């Protein structure tokens, strides 16, 4: 019993740590966006990651032989939908109407993951799970909007930007569930590698459509700084964080993992405070504490663990 509890804690906190690294992305993005577009940055990062992860795919190539159409669909969902398309939809949503409404509806991401985990994975929720979800969402709300109301009228919510934001939230939430499904078929290293490699064609297409000019500096020092930033961005919030994330997801329920991902906005708040000198409000601190209490409480429950047995037939293999 003690060993099971320890395992559940370890895998859960791996997801928390992995998602927390996503919050350090602004440290690298600030300088890179002065010379490159978002699509160009993501493209270069994925090319770098492909060079690193392709050897992993070669070593684990035997895992690719049993893939069916449903597996490929899940892989495209997390690499095209969860990584690239969701970001594009959310960014586009910010250009329509009320920004606060878009940000508010994006917070529905955990609900999409929880619903899909219940339907597709037949997951049973831990004790007091509904209460913990509500507290976590309130904490996330406080981190983003404080104690104030972000919208004044209902018509500010019913708009194109809100639809795009909800679609992005559904893709991000669904990616957690699809990742959990794929881990029934292959190792976490393979899932991580395929997520990066398969995203390259889609991101390339986006760049071709945007047709933005490359404006790299001629100064060698500036180019070196850009190269270092790209490498660190690819390795820390990219490769390292996703390896931890999928390793943790191997033994953690998807419905629980989506709450563990809330360490991401917590890290973002800390980065803004420590690096960008933005003051932390009472509401933000309250939200930080609420999320931390939820993470700590849920990590103590043994029901959050759901080990994947490689010997039994994976759910995805039932369809072709």
N, C-alpha and C positions, 0 to 999 in steps of 0.2 A: 504493500500500500504506500509506503514512504517513497519507494522507487518510482511508482506511477505519478505521485504528486510532484516529485522533483522533476520528472520528465515533462509534465504539463507546464510547470513554471518555466523551465528552460526554453521550450519551444515557443511559448507565448511571448516571452521577453525577447526572443530573437526577432520576432515580427515587430515588436515595439521599437527595438534598436534599429532594425532595418528601415522602417518607415520614418524614424526620427532623422535619418540621414537625408531624406528628401528635403527636409527643411533648410539644409545648408546650401541648396542650389543657388539662392540669390547671391551668395558670396562670389560665385564664379560668373553668374549671368550678368551682373552689373557692368563689368568691363567688356565682356564679349559682345553685348548688344550694341556697343558703340561702333562696332565694325561689321558685325554679322547679323543676319536675320535669325529669328527663332528656328526656322526650318533648316537653315544652313548649320547652325550650332548642333541641332539634334542629329543631322545627317553625319557630320564629322564625328560626333561622339559615338554613333552607332557603327561607323566604319572602324574606329579604333577598337571598340568592344568586339566587333566581329573577328578582327585579327587575334584577339586574346582568346575568344571562346570557340572558334572553329576547331582548334585542337581537341577541346573537350568533346565536341560533337563527333569528331573522328574516333576518339577512344570509346565513346558510348554509341557508336553508329548502329550496333545491333538492336538498340531500343527503337530505332526508326523503322525497322522492318515490319513490325506488327501494327503500324499506324493505319487507322481507317479514316474515312472521310470525316467522321465526327471528331476525331482527334485533330485533324488538320483544321477543321472549322474552329475548334477551341483555341488552337495555336494562333490562328489569324485573328481571333477575337481579342486575345490579350496583346498581340504585337501590333496589329493595325488599329483595332478599336480602342483598347485600354491605353496604349501608349501614344499613338499619333492622333487618331480621329477625335478622341475625347478632348484632348488639349485644344485642337482646332475648333471644335464646337463651342467649348467654354469660352475661348478667346473671342470667337465671333459673337457669342451671346453678350459679351461685355460692351459691344458696340451698339446694341439695340436697347433703347429705353432705359429703365431704372437699373443701375448697376447693383444696388443693394438687393433688389429682388432676384437678380441672377445669382449673387453670392449666397442668398438665403436658400434658394432651391437646390443649389449645389450641395448643401449640407444634408440633403436627403440620400446621399450615396450609401451610408450604412443600411438604410431601410431597404434599398434595392438588393444589396448583398444578402441581408437576412432573409428576405422573402424568397430569393432564388435558392439560397442554401436550404431552406425548408422544402421547396418544391423539387429541386433537382437532386439534392444530396440526402433528403429525408432526415436532416439533422434535428436532434432533440436539444432544446436550449437548456443552459445551466439554470440553477436556482436564481430567482429574482431577476432574470435576464431582462424582462420588459422594463423594470424599474431602472436598471443600470443603463439601458439604451436611452431612456428619457433623460436621465441625469447627464449622460455623455453628450447628448445633442444640446442640452441647455448649456453645458460647459463650452461646447464649440461655438454656440451662438454668442455667448459672452466674449469669447476670444475675438470674434469678428466684429460684432456690433455694439458691445458693451451693454449697458442697461437700457438703451434707447430702442425705439421702434424703427426698423430700417425702411419701412414703407408706410405711406399715408392712406392710400386707397387701393381697393382690390384691382382696379384696372391697371395698376402699375405692375401687377403680377401676371395678368393674362396678356402676354405679348410674345413676340417671336423670340426675344432674348431668353425668356423663361423656358420656352420649349427647348431651345438649344442647351440650356443649362441642365435641364432634367435629363436630356438625352446623354449628355456627358456624364452625369452622375450615375445613370444606368449602366453605361459602358464601364466606368471605373468600378462600380459595385459588382457588375457581372464578371469582371476580370478576376476578382478574388475567387469567385466560385469556379470559374473555368480553370484557374490555376490549380485549385484543389482537385478538380476532376482529372487534370493531366498528370498530377502526381500519383495517381493510381496506376498510371501506365509507365512512367519513366522517372528517373532520378531528378532531384531538384536542380543539379548542375545542368542537366540537359534542357530542362524547361527554361531556365535562365538564359542559356545560350541561344536557344531557338527564338526566344522573345526578342533578342537584339538582332539576330541575323535576319529573321523574316520581316522585320520592320523596315529594312533598308529599301526594298523596292517601292513600298508605299511612300516613304519619306522622299525618295528620289522623284516620284511622280508629283508630289506636292511642290517641290522646288521647281520643277519644270513648268508647272502651271503658274506659279508666282513669278517666275522669270526675273528674280531680283539679281542685281549686279553684285559681284563679289568686290568688296572694298577693303582689302587687306592692306595694312600699312607697309611702307617700304623700309622703315627703320627696323634693323635687326633686333634691337632690344625690345621693341613693341611686339614684334613677331614671336620672340621667345616667351614673353609674358602671356600672349594669346595661346601659344602652344601648351604652356604649363597649366593655364586655367582649363583648357579643353581636356587635358589628360586627367587632371584632378577631378573635374566634373564628371568625366566618364567613369573613373574608378571608384569614387566615394559615393555620391548619390546615385550612381549608375550600377556598376558591377557589384561592388561590395554590399551595398544595401539590398539589392535584389537577391543575391546569394543567401544572405541572412533571412530575408523575407520568405523565400521559397523553402529554405531549410526548416524554418519554424512552421510554415503552413503544412509541411508533411505530416505533422502530428497534432495540429490544432484545427478545430472546426472553423469553417469559413465564416460562419456567423459571428464567432468570437474574434477572428482575425480582423474583421472590418472595424471593430472597436479598438483593437491594438493599433490600427493605422492612424488613430487620432493623435498619436505622438507627433505626427507630422506638423500640424498647426502649432503644437506646443513648442517644437523646436524653432519654427518660424518666428514665434513671438520672442524667444530667447535671442535669436540672431538679430532681430530688429533692435532689441534692447542693448545687447552687448557690443554689437558691431556698428549698427547704424544710428546709435544713440537716441532711439525713440523711447519715450517714457512709457512705462507700463501703468495702465489705469487700474483702479480698484476692481472694475468689472473684468478686465483681462486676467488679473491675478486670481479672481474668484473662479473664472472659467478654467484656468490652469489647474487649480486645486481640485475642482470637481472632476476633471478628466483623469487626473492622477489617482484620485480616490477610486474611480471606476476601474482603472487598469489594475490597481493593487488588489481591489476586492475580487475581481474576476480571476486574477491569476492564482488565487488561493483555492479555487474550486477545481475538484478533480474532473468534473463533467466537461471541462473545456477540451480535454484531450480526445483525439480520435485517430489512433495510429492507422496507417495505410498498410494493408497486407499485400505484398507484391505477388503472393502465390495465388490469391483469389482473383477471379476474373473481374477486371475493372468495369465500372458502370458504363463507361463510354464504349466499350467493345461490344455492347449488346446491340448497337446500331451500326449500320454501315454507311 
